[in-house]
Amino acid sequence: MSACNDLFKTYEEWRDWTVREGDAIRGADWSGVNSCQRAKMELQGRIILFTQAAREHLSTTGGNWPEVEQRLRREVASLIDLENQNGETLAQVRCRALAEEAELDRSSRQLRQVRSYAPVARSAWSSYS
């Protein structure tokens, strides 16, 4: 049953990385988000291997794969919900960033307009030549 335990532990690691990723998104720690995503990509390969090993182990020992599969489906559904929450948080952060960018662009245009109305100052040195 070690293969099943390894599989579920790997899904727990995925959960931990996803929680960290959400914290990093909320904290605008984009290198942290990137690290979390790299770690989860690495876990994908392990999940595939452990799933195959668990399935083989249960088939040779007469274990109940459908029962394990149901538990896996619940775990994956929970992880999908967590990933979706991170996606929604990321969308909110992006929306705020776009609004801030638009406000900065507006301010920049206003400053350029103010400069274009300001009189050109003559250098004091030019009046002595």
PyMOL commands that set and color helices and strands:
alter all, ss='L'
color gray80, all
select helices_A, chain A and resi 2-26+30-61+65-117+124-128
alter helices_A, ss='H'
color red, helices_A
deselect
rebuild
show_as cartoon
